[in-house]
């Protein structure tokens, strides 16, 4: 079986594939202070609950945007799975041409998403990933990664309001607002953030498509993708496992 790991700034997502089928997936909070043994206990417990043996894993592929934990995952794989993981580098990822001034600056997950999106849709695409940051990635009709845009994410924007404004509370962003105009402070913040970011998405997509009409399809992934897709106009599909699928596709070429 193939184990793929997407290490993000806020969350780490693991997926276990039996050939092309995703049989299990897990979302963990990224912990920069975790040790390889603590990580081993955590992942072993997830495997056990799912009825999976670590011995069934024959390959590990990792994309990470958090360098402080890379060594921990490397040691974990060697010590607990007896495997050397393959690390995905945006500058050398197989299966896609990257048109970027310095490909080493690109988060590996962004190019992995591009690989998966183009593999599925085979057309010009805008891929929006709702993570710690919101990234907009552009893929040409020929499958070339052309760069994109980065905006602050919803969660860090909400946290900034809470931290910097003494009387503003933290708000739950997991569900959409009941109405556009909030009737109390928490509802007003929630409405402003969610509808505000929906407007940001629609506005940027319209600008991008006006400049590059070949970007005919817009898809989204990431933890809050479904929430924003439900209140904006331009997102056509939500692909929750896009990064995991991209890692699987890349793994077949390694």
MARPAKOL-430784 format. One record per atom (N, C-alpha, C): residue in one letter; x, z, y. Coordinates in steps of 0.02 Angstrom, whole numbers, padded with zeros to 5 digits. Layout:
N
<A <X Z Y>>,
...
//
This chain:
254
<X <00042 00000 -00060>>,
<X <00000 00000 00000>>,
<X <00044 00000 00062>>,
<X <00016 -00026 00116>>,
<X <00051 -00030 00180>>,
<X <00025 00024 00227>>,
<X <00071 00064 00255>>,
<X <00053 00113 00306>>,
<X <00077 00086 00373>>,
<X <00030 00080 00421>>,
<X <00048 00059 00488>>,
<X <00033 00116 00536>>,
<X <00077 00123 00586>>,
<X <00072 00179 00632>>,
<X <00080 00153 00703>>,
<X <00032 00169 00745>>,
<X <00033 00151 00816>>,
<X <00040 00216 00856>>,
<X <00099 00228 00883>>,
<X <00113 00289 00920>>,
<X <00101 00276 00994>>,
<X <00047 00305 01021>>,
<X <00031 00297 01091>>,
<X <00046 00360 01131>>,
<X <00041 00355 01196>>,
<X <00057 00412 01239>>,
<X <00010 00471 01228>>,
<X <-00053 00458 01214>>,
<X <-00102 00511 01204>>,
<X <-00117 00522 01130>>,
<X <-00131 00467 01095>>,
<X <-00149 00471 01024>>,
<X <-00104 00428 00981>>,
<X <-00099 00448 00918>>,
<X <-00064 00408 00868>>,
<X <-00116 00389 00815>>,
<X <-00118 00325 00798>>,
<X <-00166 00300 00749>>,
<X <-00129 00275 00688>>,
<X <-00151 00297 00629>>,
<X <-00122 00276 00566>>,
<X <-00173 00236 00527>>,
<X <-00151 00184 00493>>,
<X <-00195 00145 00451>>,
<X <-00162 00131 00384>>,
<X <-00201 00134 00331>>,
<X <-00177 00121 00264>>,
<X <-00212 00059 00237>>,
<X <-00173 00008 00220>>,
<X <-00200 -00056 00197>>,
<X <-00186 -00067 00123>>,
<X <-00236 -00091 00088>>,
<X <-00228 -00118 00021>>,
<X <-00234 -00193 00029>>,
<X <-00177 -00227 00031>>,
<X <-00173 -00298 00048>>,
<X <-00203 -00308 00118>>,
<X <-00258 -00345 00125>>,
<X <-00285 -00358 00192>>,
<X <-00341 -00310 00211>>,
<X <-00357 -00263 00169>>,
<X <-00414 -00218 00181>>,
<X <-00390 -00150 00207>>,
<X <-00417 -00130 00264>>,
<X <-00403 -00064 00291>>,
<X <-00445 -00014 00253>>,
<X <-00412 00029 00214>>,
<X <-00449 00075 00171>>,
<X <-00456 00144 00202>>,
<X <-00408 00163 00244>>,
<X <-00413 00228 00279>>,
<X <-00380 00222 00347>>,
<X <-00406 00258 00395>>,
<X <-00373 00263 00460>>,
<X <-00385 00332 00490>>,
<X <-00335 00354 00528>>,
<X <-00337 00421 00557>>,
<X <-00311 00418 00629>>,
<X <-00339 00460 00672>>,
<X <-00317 00466 00741>>,
<X <-00292 00537 00754>>,
<X <-00229 00543 00776>>,
<X <-00198 00607 00789>>,
<X <-00178 00611 00862>>,
<X <-00174 00671 00888>>,
<X <-00146 00680 00955>>,
<X <-00070 00674 00951>>,
<X <-00041 00634 00995>>,
<X <00031 00626 00996>>,
<X <00064 00691 01021>>,
<X <00107 00718 00980>>,
<X <00140 00781 00996>>,
<X <00216 00770 00997>>,
<X <00244 00772 01057>>,
<X <00315 00758 01064>>,
<X <00359 00815 01036>>,
<X <00329 00873 01022>>,
<X <00368 00930 00998>>,
<X <00361 00941 00923>>,
<X <00324 00898 00889>>,
<X <00314 00907 00817>>,
<X <00379 00894 00780>>,
<X <00390 00929 00724>>,
<X <00449 00917 00683>>,
<X <00430 00869 00626>>,
<X <00481 00842 00594>>,
<X <00467 00796 00539>>,
<X <00431 00830 00481>>,
<X <00445 00894 00470>>,
<X <00411 00930 00416>>,
<X <00339 00946 00434>>,
<X <00327 00964 00497>>,
<X <00258 00975 00519>>,
<X <00219 00910 00514>>,
<X <00250 00856 00533>>,
<X <00218 00791 00527>>,
<X <00204 00775 00454>>,
<X <00251 00792 00411>>,
<X <00242 00781 00339>>,
<X <00183 00819 00311>>,
<X <00176 00883 00331>>,
<X <00120 00923 00308>>,
<X <00054 00894 00333>>,
<X <00052 00873 00396>>,
<X <-00009 00846 00426>>,
<X <-00030 00782 00391>>,
<X <00017 00735 00383>>,
<X <-00002 00671 00353>>,
<X <-00016 00679 00279>>,
<X <00020 00722 00245>>,
<X <00007 00735 00174>>,
<X <-00063 00763 00164>>,
<X <-00085 00807 00210>>,
<X <-00152 00835 00205>>,
<X <-00206 00781 00216>>,
<X <-00192 00734 00260>>,
<X <-00238 00679 00271>>,
<X <-00242 00635 00209>>,
<X <-00184 00621 00180>>,
<X <-00183 00581 00119>>,
<X <-00221 00616 00063>>,
<X <-00209 00681 00055>>,
<X <-00241 00718 00001>>,
<X <-00317 00718 00009>>,
<X <-00340 00729 00071>>,
<X <-00413 00729 00084>>,
<X <-00443 00661 00068>>,
<X <-00404 00608 00077>>,
<X <-00429 00540 00063>>,
<X <-00417 00519 -00009>>,
<X <-00386 00563 -00049>>,
<X <-00373 00546 -00118>>,
<X <-00318 00495 -00127>>,
<X <-00269 00496 -00082>>,
<X <-00214 00448 -00083>>,
<X <-00148 00485 -00095>>,
<X <-00105 00456 -00135>>,
<X <-00039 00483 -00146>>,
<X <00012 00448 -00102>>,
<X <00058 00487 -00072>>,
<X <00110 00456 -00033>>,
<X <00152 00407 -00072>>,
<X <00154 00416 -00139>>,
<X <00192 00370 -00182>>,
<X <00163 00300 -00183>>,
<X <00099 00294 -00163>>,
<X <00067 00229 -00163>>,
<X <00090 00185 -00104>>,
<X <00122 00216 -00054>>,
<X <00145 00179 00005>>,
<X <00210 00144 -00011>>,
<X <00210 00077 -00004>>,
<X <00270 00038 -00019>>,
<X <00305 00011 00042>>,
<X <00272 00013 00100>>,
<X <00302 -00012 00162>>,
<X <00271 00025 00221>>,
<X <00312 00039 00272>>,
<X <00288 00071 00333>>,
<X <00310 00029 00392>>,
<X <00262 00013 00437>>,
<X <00277 -00024 00498>>,
<X <00251 00016 00557>>,
<X <00294 00024 00608>>,
<X <00277 00069 00664>>,
<X <00287 00032 00730>>,
<X <00238 00040 00775>>,
<X <00244 00021 00845>>,
<X <00239 00084 00886>>,
<X <00286 00096 00931>>,
<X <00286 00157 00970>>,
<X <00302 00143 01043>>,
<X <00267 00180 01087>>,
<X <00283 00178 01158>>,
<X <00305 00248 01182>>,
<X <00324 00290 01133>>,
<X <00344 00359 01148>>,
<X <00412 00372 01115>>,
<X <00466 00351 01147>>,
<X <00533 00357 01116>>,
<X <00550 00427 01091>>,
<X <00528 00482 01124>>,
<X <00548 00548 01100>>,
<X <00525 00564 01028>>,
<X <00473 00530 01004>>,
<X <00450 00545 00936>>,
<X <00475 00495 00884>>,
<X <00510 00443 00906>>,
<X <00531 00391 00859>>,
<X <00576 00420 00804>>,
<X <00622 00462 00822>>,
<X <00667 00491 00773>>,
<X <00628 00534 00723>>,
<X <00577 00570 00746>>,
<X <00537 00612 00702>>,
<X <00502 00569 00649>>,
<X <00473 00513 00670>>,
<X <00439 00469 00622>>,
<X <00489 00436 00574>>,
<X <00547 00419 00600>>,
<X <00599 00390 00557>>,
<X <00618 00439 00502>>,
<X <00632 00502 00521>>,
<X <00651 00552 00472>>,
<X <00594 00568 00424>>,
<X <00533 00573 00451>>,
<X <00474 00586 00409>>,
<X <00468 00533 00354>>,
<X <00474 00469 00373>>,
<X <00466 00416 00324>>,
<X <00520 00419 00270>>,
<X <00582 00432 00291>>,
<X <00637 00435 00243>>,
<X <00631 00497 00198>>,
<X <00611 00553 00227>>,
<X <00611 00616 00190>>,
<X <00549 00625 00147>>,
<X <00492 00603 00171>>,
<X <00429 00617 00136>>,
<X <00400 00556 00100>>,
<X <00416 00496 00123>>,
<X <00391 00436 00090>>,
<X <00446 00398 00054>>,
<X <00509 00418 00066>>,
<X <00567 00386 00036>>,
<X <00571 00312 00053>>,
<X <00553 00297 00115>>,
<X <00554 00229 00140>>,
<X <00585 00227 00209>>,
<X <00617 00171 00225>>,
<X <00641 00159 00293>>,
<X <00588 00119 00330>>,
<X <00560 00146 00383>>,
<X <00507 00109 00419>>,
<X <00535 00048 00455>>,
<X <00493 -00002 00465>>,
<X <00510 -00059 00506>>,
<X <00479 -00048 00575>>,
<X <00521 -00052 00626>>,
<X <00499 -00040 00694>>,
<X <00485 -00105 00729>>,
<X <00428 -00109 00763>>,
<X <00409 -00170 00798>>,
<X <00434 -00168 00870>>,
<X <00470 -00219 00889>>,
<X <00499 -00226 00955>>,
<X <00465 -00286 00988>>,
<X <00436 -00276 01047>>,
<X <00400 -00330 01081>>,
<X <00444 -00390 01094>>,
<X <00510 -00379 01101>>,
<X <00556 -00434 01116>>,
<X <00569 -00478 01055>>,
<X <00557 -00452 00995>>,
<X <00574 -00490 00935>>,
<X <00516 -00494 00885>>,
<X <00456 -00477 00906>>,
<X <00399 -00476 00859>>,
<X <00388 -00547 00833>>,
<X <00380 -00554 00766>>,
<X <00369 -00621 00739>>,
<X <00299 -00646 00751>>,
<X <00290 -00710 00751>>,
<X <00223 -00740 00752>>,
<X <00195 -00753 00821>>,
<X <00233 -00740 00875>>,
<X <00207 -00754 00941>>,
<X <00265 -00766 00989>>,
<X <00255 -00812 01035>>,
<X <00305 -00824 01087>>,
<X <00287 -00781 01147>>,
<X <00337 -00746 01174>>,
<X <00326 -00701 01230>>,
<X <00356 -00730 01293>>,
<X <00313 -00743 01342>>,
<X <00336 -00769 01407>>,
<X <00333 -00711 01457>>,
<X <00390 -00678 01467>>,
<X <00393 -00618 01508>>,
<X <00465 -00612 01533>>,
<X <00473 -00590 01595>>,
<X <00541 -00587 01624>>,
<X <00588 -00547 01581>>,
<X <00565 -00488 01558>>,
<X <00606 -00446 01514>>,
<X <00561 -00420 01458>>,
<X <00559 -00455 01401>>,
<X <00513 -00435 01347>>,
<X <00524 -00363 01323>>,
<X <00585 -00336 01332>>,
<X <00598 -00268 01310>>,
<X <00557 -00217 01349>>,
<X <00531 -00236 01407>>,
<X <00491 -00190 01447>>,
<X <00419 -00183 01422>>,
<X <00397 -00230 01381>>,
<X <00327 -00230 01359>>,
<X <00317 -00178 01305>>,
<X <00263 -00140 01310>>,
<X <00245 -00095 01256>>,
<X <00232 -00135 01193>>,
<X <00261 -00114 01137>>,
<X <00253 -00152 01075>>,
<X <00180 -00161 01056>>,
<X <00138 -00111 01071>>,
<X <00068 -00115 01053>>,
<X <00033 -00173 01088>>,
<X <00055 -00191 01149>>,
<X <00023 -00246 01186>>,
<X <00034 -00313 01151>>,
<X <00095 -00324 01127>>,
<X <00109 -00387 01092>>,
<X <00077 -00386 01023>>,
<X <00076 -00328 00990>>,
<X <00041 -00322 00926>>,
<X <-00033 -00339 00934>>,
<X <-00064 -00314 00986>>,
<X <-00134 -00332 01000>>,
<X <-00143 -00407 01009>>,
<X <-00095 -00437 01045>>,
<X <-00099 -00509 01057>>,
<X <-00095 -00548 00991>>,
<X <-00051 -00527 00946>>,
<X <-00046 -00559 00881>>,
<X <-00112 -00556 00844>>,
<X <-00142 -00497 00841>>,
<X <-00205 -00488 00805>>,
<X <-00261 -00527 00837>>,
<X <-00265 -00525 00903>>,
<X <-00320 -00559 00938>>,
<X <-00316 -00635 00928>>,
<X <-00256 -00663 00934>>,
<X <-00250 -00735 00926>>,
<X <-00262 -00755 00853>>,
<X <-00239 -00714 00807>>,
<X <-00250 -00728 00736>>,
<X <-00325 -00732 00720>>,
<X <-00365 -00689 00754>>,
<X <-00437 -00688 00741>>,
<X <-00474 -00743 00778>>,
<X <-00457 -00756 00841>>,
<X <-00499 -00799 00882>>,
<X <-00471 -00868 00897>>,
<X <-00405 -00877 00895>>,
<X <-00374 -00942 00904>>,
<X <-00396 -00978 00967>>,
<X <-00395 -00942 01023>>,
<X <-00413 -00972 01087>>,
<X <-00378 -00932 01143>>,
<X <-00386 -00955 01205>>,
<X <-00359 -00918 01261>>,
<X <-00397 -00852 01269>>,
<X <-00361 -00797 01278>>,
<X <-00392 -00731 01275>>,
<X <-00367 -00684 01330>>,
<X <-00411 -00639 01349>>,
<X <-00392 -00579 01386>>,
<X <-00407 -00520 01339>>,
<X <-00355 -00481 01325>>,
<X <-00363 -00422 01282>>,
<X <-00355 -00360 01325>>,
<X <-00406 -00318 01325>>,
<X <-00406 -00257 01366>>,
<X <-00401 -00197 01320>>,
<X <-00350 -00156 01331>>,
<X <-00339 -00097 01289>>,
<X <-00350 -00035 01331>>,
<X <-00400 00004 01313>>,
<X <-00417 00066 01349>>,
<X <-00381 00124 01317>>,
<X <-00320 00136 01340>>,
<X <-00280 00192 01316>>,
<X <-00265 00240 01373>>,
<X <-00206 00271 01371>>,
<X <-00185 00313 01426>>,
<X <-00185 00272 01491>>,
<X <-00160 00211 01486>>,
<X <-00168 00161 01538>>,
<X <-00216 00108 01513>>,
<X <-00245 00069 01558>>,
<X <-00286 00012 01539>>,
<X <-00242 -00050 01549>>,
<X <-00230 -00086 01494>>,
<X <-00189 -00146 01498>>,
<X <-00232 -00208 01488>>,
<X <-00217 -00259 01526>>,
<X <-00248 -00324 01520>>,
<X <-00193 -00373 01498>>,
<X <-00200 -00402 01438>>,
<X <-00148 -00446 01412>>,
<X <-00177 -00516 01403>>,
<X <-00138 -00566 01423>>,
<X <-00161 -00635 01424>>,
<X <-00126 -00674 01369>>,
<X <-00166 -00710 01330>>,
<X <-00140 -00753 01277>>,
<X <-00165 -00824 01289>>,
<X <-00120 -00871 01290>>,
<X <-00138 -00941 01304>>,
<X <-00174 -00971 01244>>,
<X <-00208 -01029 01253>>,
<X <-00240 -01062 01197>>,
<X <-00191 -01082 01142>>,
<X <-00127 -01086 01159>>,
<X <-00076 -01103 01110>>,
<X <-00047 -01042 01075>>,
<X <-00070 -00982 01094>>,
<X <-00046 -00922 01062>>,
<X <00014 -00890 01095>>,
<X <00028 -00906 01158>>,
<X <00085 -00877 01193>>,
<X <00064 -00816 01233>>,
<X <00102 -00762 01227>>,
<X <00089 -00702 01266>>,
<X <00117 -00713 01337>>,
<X <00073 -00707 01388>>,
<X <00092 -00724 01456>>,
<X <00096 -00665 01503>>,
<X <00094 -00604 01477>>,
<X <00097 -00546 01521>>,
<X <00028 -00520 01537>>,
<X <00023 -00482 01591>>,
<X <-00042 -00454 01607>>,
<X <-00041 -00406 01665>>,
<X <-00087 -00358 01662>>,
<X <-00096 -00309 01715>>,
<X <-00101 -00240 01684>>,
<X <-00083 -00189 01724>>,
<X <-00088 -00119 01701>>,
<X <-00122 -00078 01756>>,
<X <-00172 -00039 01735>>,
<X <-00207 00006 01781>>,
<X <-00209 00075 01750>>,
<X <-00218 00128 01790>>,
<X <-00224 00195 01760>>,
<X <-00286 00200 01716>>,
<X <-00282 00240 01664>>,
<X <-00337 00248 01618>>,
<X <-00390 00296 01644>>,
<X <-00447 00298 01610>>,
<X <-00502 00341 01630>>,
<X <-00483 00415 01624>>,
<X <-00453 00432 01568>>,
<X <-00440 00503 01555>>,
<X <-00390 00532 01605>>,
<X <-00337 00495 01620>>,
<X <-00288 00522 01668>>,
<X <-00317 00522 01739>>,
<X <-00362 00476 01753>>,
<X <-00395 00476 01819>>,
<X <-00440 00537 01825>>,
<X <-00478 00551 01772>>,
<X <-00521 00610 01772>>,
<X <-00480 00674 01778>>,
<X <-00424 00676 01742>>,
<X <-00381 00735 01745>>,
<X <-00350 00744 01814>>,
<X <-00332 00689 01846>>,
<X <-00304 00693 01913>>,
<X <-00355 00722 01962>>,
<X <-00418 00703 01956>>,
<X <-00470 00732 01999>>,
<X <-00475 00807 01988>>,
<X <-00475 00827 01925>>,
<X <-00481 00898 01909>>,
<X <-00421 00938 01935>>,
<X <-00360 00910 01928>>,
<X <-00300 00945 01948>>,
<X <-00291 00948 02023>>,
<X <-00311 00895 02058>>,
<X <-00296 00890 02129>>,
<X <-00353 00911 02175>>,
<X <-00414 00915 02149>>,
<X <-00471 00935 02190>>,
<X <-00498 01002 02163>>,
<X <-00490 01055 02201>>,
<X <-00501 01122 02176>>,
<X <-00572 01134 02150>>,
<X <-00621 01102 02178>>,
<X <-00691 01117 02159>>,
<X <-00721 01066 02111>>,
<X <-00681 01017 02088>>,
<X <-00708 00967 02043>>,
<X <-00693 00986 01970>>,
<X <-00743 00982 01927>>,
<X <-00734 01003 01857>>,
<X <-00708 00946 01813>>,
<X <-00684 00964 01754>>,
<X <-00671 00914 01703>>,
<X <-00738 00887 01678>>,
<X <-00738 00824 01658>>,
<X <-00800 00794 01633>>,
<X <-00789 00762 01565>>,
<X <-00843 00757 01527>>,
<X <-00842 00726 01461>>,
<X <-00853 00652 01470>>,
<X <-00804 00612 01448>>,
<X <-00809 00540 01456>>,
<X <-00828 00504 01391>>,
<X <-00853 00541 01342>>,
<X <-00867 00510 01278>>,
<X <-00935 00475 01276>>,
<X <-00979 00490 01324>>,
<X <-01045 00459 01325>>,
<X <-01058 00430 01394>>,
<X <-01100 00378 01398>>,
<X <-01113 00347 01463>>,
<X <-01157 00392 01507>>,
<X <-01155 00382 01573>>,
<X <-01198 00421 01617>>,
<X <-01272 00406 01604>>,
<X <-01314 00455 01617>>,
<X <-01386 00444 01607>>,
<X <-01414 00398 01660>>,
<X <-01383 00397 01720>>,
<X <-01406 00354 01774>>,
<X <-01348 00340 01820>>,
<X <-01355 00290 01863>>,
<X <-01300 00271 01907>>,
<X <-01283 00327 01956>>,
<X <-01335 00355 01989>>,
<X <-01324 00406 02040>>,
<X <-01327 00475 02008>>,
<X <-01272 00511 02012>>,
<X <-01269 00577 01982>>,
<X <-01310 00628 02021>>,
<X <-01343 00673 01984>>,
<X <-01383 00725 02017>>,
<X <-01346 00792 02022>>,
<X <-01285 00795 01996>>,
<X <-01242 00853 02006>>,
<X <-01170 00828 02008>>,
<X <-01123 00874 02019>>,
<X <-01054 00852 02029>>,
<X <-01024 00821 01967>>,
<X <-01034 00852 01909>>,
<X <-01006 00824 01847>>,
<X <-01034 00754 01833>>,
<X <-01100 00746 01842>>,
<X <-01131 00681 01830>>,
<X <-01106 00630 01880>>,
<X <-01095 00651 01942>>,
<X <-01070 00605 01993>>,
<X <-00999 00580 01977>>,
<X <-00957 00626 01953>>,
<X <-00889 00606 01933>>,
<X <-00892 00558 01874>>,
<X <-00932 00576 01825>>,
<X <-00938 00534 01765>>,
<X <-00962 00464 01782>>,
<X <-01013 00460 01824>>,
<X <-01040 00395 01844>>,
<X <-00989 00356 01883>>,
<X <-00955 00390 01930>>,
<X <-00905 00355 01970>>,
<X <-00848 00328 01929>>,
<X <-00825 00367 01880>>,
<X <-00770 00344 01838>>,
<X <-00791 00287 01792>>,
<X <-00845 00297 01756>>,
<X <-00864 00247 01705>>,
<X <-00888 00182 01737>>,
<X <-00934 00187 01785>>,
<X <-00957 00125 01818>>,
<X <-00902 00096 01862>>,
<X <-00861 00140 01890>>,
<X <-00806 00116 01931>>,
<X <-00756 00076 01890>>,
<X <-00738 00101 01832>>,
<X <-00691 00064 01790>>,
<X <-00723 00002 01760>>,
<X <-00789 00004 01747>>,
<X <-00824 -00057 01726>>,
<X <-00819 -00110 01780>>,
<X <-00826 -00089 01843>>,
<X <-00819 -00136 01899>>,
<X <-00748 -00162 01904>>,
<X <-00698 -00119 01892>>,
<X <-00629 -00140 01892>>,
<X <-00617 -00194 01839>>,
<X <-00643 -00182 01779>>,
<X <-00635 -00231 01724>>,
<X <-00667 -00297 01743>>,
<X <-00730 -00295 01765>>,
<X <-00764 -00358 01782>>,
<X <-00729 -00395 01838>>,
<X <-00708 -00358 01889>>,
<X <-00675 -00389 01945>>,
<X <-00610 -00423 01926>>,
<X <-00569 -00389 01886>>,
<X <-00505 -00419 01866>>,
<X <-00515 -00477 01818>>,
<X <-00563 -00471 01773>>,
<X <-00576 -00527 01727>>,
<X <-00599 -00588 01765>>,
<X <-00644 -00580 01813>>,
<X <-00667 -00637 01852>>,
<X <-00609 -00670 01890>>,
<X <-00565 -00629 01918>>,
<X <-00507 -00657 01953>>,
<X <-00461 -00695 01906>>,
<X <-00449 -00665 01847>>,
<X <-00404 -00697 01799>>,
<X <-00433 -00763 01774>>,
<X <-00497 -00764 01759>>,
<X <-00528 -00825 01733>>,
<X <-00535 -00878 01787>>,
<X <-00543 -00858 01849>>,
<X <-00544 -00907 01904>>,
<X <-00476 -00939 01912>>,
<X <-00423 -00901 01902>>,
<X <-00355 -00927 01909>>,
<X <-00334 -00965 01847>>,
<X <-00357 -00942 01788>>,
<X <-00337 -00974 01724>>,
<X <-00400 -00984 01681>>,
<X <-00436 -01038 01692>>,
<X <-00499 -01049 01656>>,
<X <-00492 -01053 01580>>,
<X <-00432 -01066 01556>>,
<X <-00422 -01071 01483>>,
<X <-00429 -01003 01448>>,
<X <-00430 -00949 01487>>,
<X <-00440 -00883 01457>>,
<X <-00514 -00873 01444>>,
<X <-00538 -00902 01390>>,
<X <-00611 -00908 01381>>,
<X <-00644 -00848 01349>>,
<X <-00605 -00805 01315>>,
<X <-00637 -00749 01280>>,
<X <-00606 -00683 01303>>,
<X <-00647 -00631 01307>>,
<X <-00624 -00565 01328>>,
<X <-00643 -00515 01274>>,
<X <-00592 -00481 01247>>,
<X <-00605 -00430 01197>>,
<X <-00573 -00365 01218>>,
<X <-00596 -00310 01188>>,
<X <-00572 -00244 01207>>,
<X <-00556 -00203 01146>>,
<X <-00509 -00156 01154>>,
<X <-00492 -00109 01102>>,
<X <-00474 -00043 01135>>,
<X <-00459 00008 01095>>,
<X <-00441 00073 01122>>,
<X <-00498 00122 01119>>,
<X <-00483 00185 01131>>,
<X <-00530 00239 01121>>,
<X <-00595 00235 01161>>,
<X <-00591 00211 01223>>,
<X <-00651 00208 01266>>,
<X <-00677 00136 01274>>,
<X <-00655 00091 01231>>,
<X <-00675 00021 01238>>,
<X <-00750 00011 01231>>,
<X <-00779 00042 01180>>,
<X <-00851 00033 01168>>,
<X <-00892 00060 01226>>,
<X <-00871 00117 01254>>,
<X <-00906 00147 01311>>,
<X <-00908 00100 01371>>,
<X <-00850 00074 01390>>,
<X <-00847 00030 01449>>,
<X <-00880 -00037 01434>>,
<X <-00872 -00062 01374>>,
<X <-00904 -00126 01356>>,
<X <-00979 -00122 01363>>,
<X <-01007 -00062 01353>>,
<X <-01079 -00054 01358>>,
<X <-01106 -00056 01428>>,
<X <-01063 -00049 01479>>,
<X <-01087 -00047 01548>>,
<X <-01054 -00100 01592>>,
<X <-01014 -00144 01563>>,
<X <-00987 -00198 01604>>,
<X <-01011 -00266 01578>>,
<X <-00997 -00319 01614>>,
<X <-01026 -00384 01600>>,
<X <-00980 -00431 01562>>,
<X <-00915 -00420 01563>>,
<X <-00868 -00472 01542>>,
<X <-00840 -00462 01472>>,
<X <-00842 -00402 01445>>,
<X <-00814 -00391 01378>>,
<X <-00862 -00419 01326>>,
<X <-00837 -00465 01284>>,
<X <-00879 -00499 01235>>,
<X <-00877 -00468 01166>>,
<X <-00824 -00433 01150>>,
<X <-00818 -00402 01084>>,
<X <-00772 -00342 01088>>,
<X <-00787 -00292 01047>>,
<X <-00744 -00233 01041>>,
<X <-00713 -00233 00971>>,
<X <-00647 -00228 00970>>,
<X <-00610 -00228 00907>>,
<X <-00572 -00162 00900>>,
<X <-00604 -00111 00871>>,
<X <-00574 -00044 00871>>,
<X <-00508 -00039 00832>>,
<X <-00498 -00083 00783>>,
<X <-00438 -00079 00741>>,
<X <-00389 -00136 00756>>,
<X <-00390 -00162 00816>>,
<X <-00351 -00221 00833>>,
<X <-00276 -00209 00822>>,
<X <-00250 -00152 00846>>,
<X <-00178 -00139 00840>>,
<X <-00158 -00131 00767>>,
<X <-00199 -00096 00728>>,
<X <-00183 -00088 00657>>,
<X <-00183 -00156 00622>>,
<X <-00231 -00198 00638>>,
<X <-00233 -00265 00608>>,
<X <-00172 -00306 00628>>,
<X <-00151 -00300 00691>>,
<X <-00092 -00335 00714>>,
<X <-00030 -00313 00676>>,
<X <-00023 -00248 00665>>,
<X <00034 -00223 00627>>,
<X <00032 -00248 00556>>,
<X <-00027 -00253 00527>>,
<X <-00032 -00280 00458>>,
<X <-00010 -00353 00456>>,
<X <-00032 -00392 00505>>,
<X <-00014 -00463 00507>>,
<X <00061 -00471 00515>>,
<X <00090 -00432 00559>>,
<X <00162 -00434 00570>>,
<X <00200 -00412 00507>>,
<X <00174 -00360 00473>>,
<X <00207 -00335 00414>>,
<X <00214 -00389 00361>>,
<X <00166 -00434 00357>>,
<X <00169 -00488 00308>>,
<X <00225 -00537 00322>>,
<X <00251 -00536 00384>>,
<X <00305 -00583 00402>>,
<X <00373 -00549 00402>>,
<X <00376 -00486 00386>>,
<X <00440 -00450 00387>>,
<X <00473 -00450 00317>>,
//
